Amino acid sequence: MTQTPDERLIVALDVPNALAGLELAEKIGDAAGFYKIGLGMLTGGGLALANELKQEHGKRIFLDMKFFDIGATVEAAVRGIAQYDLDFLTVHGDPHVVRAAKQGASGSGLKILAVTILTSLDRADLDAGLIVPGDVAEIVATRAARAFEAGADGIIASPREAAAIRALPEAAGRLIVTPGVRPAGSDAGDQKRIETPATAIANGADHIVVGRPIWQAADPRAAAQAIAAELAGL
């Protein structure tokens, strides 16, 4: 029986190439309707896969490229992406990058999501990168507010910071998308700031991104269904 997928769940197709990505999407079938394609697949046919899943399979697509460059280059890159009729695109949350990306996406339905602090980073990582001192969650909230002021349609942030971002006046009507989500009992992998799917949504996230717990599962479709069932029980 065909089911209507819960599009709050975004499945990360963190596999090497488009053929593996398409095979995984076919295994998951109607248990998911929204997929993330990241930088790791860019040279493996990622854009072609994004277009095929969108146009031929009716899936929504989140292109996770995390663009960061001078404004003119970001604007040109986003304008090129916008022609594919995809749904979400990430850029780094620096205001000049967000403004340029919004210009590039003008006239399309592409939503620009700003990265605050990568969910794989903690305070020691920020120190090593000479990032301003202070609490990580407070830095994330400040970067989120500035990205919203620059026009971002949404924010990528750890589920642990979702509630603080949702409470920002600037966050009204904007999206919060949370990677770093692991079903209870899953391996954290290289993520350091994680929560369960239900907790992330309860904290204010609109979408959760789940990769390894689905694509490494013996039955990816069943793994996606289990997460959707957890969300349905909220």
N, C-alpha and C positions, 0 to 999 in steps of 0.2 A: 504494500500500500504506500502510495506517495505521501510524504509528509511535507508540511510547510516548515522550512528550517528557521530556527531562531537566529536572526541576523545580529543579535548582540554578540554571538560567538563568531570571531574571525579566526580562521584556521591559517596558521603560518606554513606556507609551502617551502620550508627550509631544506629543500633537497637540491641535488647538484645541477639539474637541468630541466628543460621544459618537458621532456618525455617522462621523466620520473614524477614531475609535478602533475602532469595530466593523468598518469596512472593512479596517483594518490587521490586526486579529485574524483576519479571514477570509482575508486573503492569506497570513498566517503559518500558519494551519491547525494541523495536529498537530505542527508543528515547535516549538511552545511550549505549555506548560500552565500558566504562572504569569505574571500581568500586574500591573504597577504603574500605578495611576492616581493622579495627583498633584493638588496644589492648583490648578495652572494650568487643569485641566479642570473644576473644581468648579462653575463657573457655566455650563459647557457640557454639563451632563448627566452629569457624572462618576459620581455615585452610581447613577443609572439604568443606566449602562453597566456598572458594577461588579456590580450585581444581575443584569443580563442575562447577562453572561459567566459568572457563578457558577452561576446557577440553570438557564439554558437551554443553556449550552455546556460546563458541567462544569469550568471553569477555576478555579484558585486565584487569589485577589485580594489584593494588597498595596495598601492605601490609604495614600498618603503625604501626610498632612495636617500633620505636625509641630506638633501642638497645643502651645500655651504660654499659660497663663492662671492665674488663681487656682484652687486645688484644686477648689472646688465646681463651677466652670464646666467644667473639664477632665473631671471625673467625669460631669457631665450630658451633655457632648458625646460622650464615649466610650460611655456607656450607649445613646445614640441610634444610634451606629454599630454597636454590638454586635448589634442586632436584625436586621441584614442578613446575618448568618452569613458574614462575610468572614474572611480568614485573618490578615493582618498589618495593624497600624496604627502609624504613627510618632507619637511625642511628643518634645518636647525632654527631654534627659536629666537635668534638675534633679530632685533626689530628690522634692520635693513634687509635681511634675507626674507623675512615674512612679507614685508611690503612689496619687494620685487616679485616674489612668488604669486602674490595676489594679483599683481599686474599681468603676469604671464597667464594666469588662469581666467582672466576677465572674459566674460561672455560664454564660459563653459560651466558645466555642473561639477567640475573638479573641486573638492574641498581641500584646503591647505591645513595640514596638521603640523603644529610646531613641537619639536623635541625640546624638552627642558633639560633634564639631566638623564643620561642613559641609565636604564635600570640595572645595568651590570656594574655601575660605579658606586663607590662609597666615599666617605670623607677622605680616606687615605689616597684614593685615586685623584680626587679633586686637588688635594695638596700637591701631589706629584705634577699635576697639570697647571699649577699656579692659579687655580680658581679662587676667587674671593673667599676668605675664611667665613665660618658660620655653619649653622645647622643645615644639613642637606635639604630637609623638607622646606625650610624657610626660603632657601635659594630657589628651589623648584617653584614655589608659589610666586615669588617675585618675578622669575623669568616667565611664568605663565601669564601673569598680569600684563607684563610688557608685550608679550606676543599677542595677546588679545587686543591690546590697544593698537598694535600695528596691523590688525585686521585678520588674525588667524581664525579659521573656522573652528578649530579645535586644538587640543593639546594631547601630546603623548606623555604619559607620566606613570610612575609606579602606582599600583593600587593603594599603597600606603599613604600617598599624597593626594589621592583623588578627592577625599572629603574636604581638605583644605582648599583645593582648587575650585571645587564646586561651590564653596562658600564665598568665593571672590565675587564682588559686584560685576566685574567684567565678564564673568563666566556665564551670565544669563543667556540662554539660547545657544550656547556653544557646546561642542562635543568634548568628551574626555574618553580617550582610548588608552587602555592599560595592557601593556605587555607585562612580563614578570608574573604571570598567573599560572599557578600549578594546582591541579586537583589535589585534595588531601591524600597524602601518602606518596606523591610523585617526587622524583629526584629534582632538586633545585637547579642542577646543571650549573651554568656560569652566571645565573641571576642571583643578586644579593638582596634585593628588596622585593619579596614575593608575598602573595596572598592567594587564597582560594577563589574560584570564580564567583561564588555567592558573595563573599566578602567584598570583592572588587566592585560588583554592581551595587551592593548596599552602601558602599562608600561614595557613590556618585558617578561611577563609570557608565558610559553609554554602550561601550563595546569592550570586550576582552579579547586579547590575542593569545592563542594557545598553539604551540608548535609541537615540540618533542613528545609530550604526553599523548598526542594523537598520532603523529606519523611514525613514532617508534613502537606504537602498540601493535600487538599481534592482529588485532581487528580494529583498524582506524575508524571505521564507521561506528562500531559499538562505543568506542572511546568518545567520539563526538556526540553521540546520542546521550551518553551518560552525563556529559557536561551540560547539554541542553536540558536534560531532566533536572539537574541541580538548579539551573536558572529558572526553570518553570515552577519550581517549588518555592521560589522567593515570595 
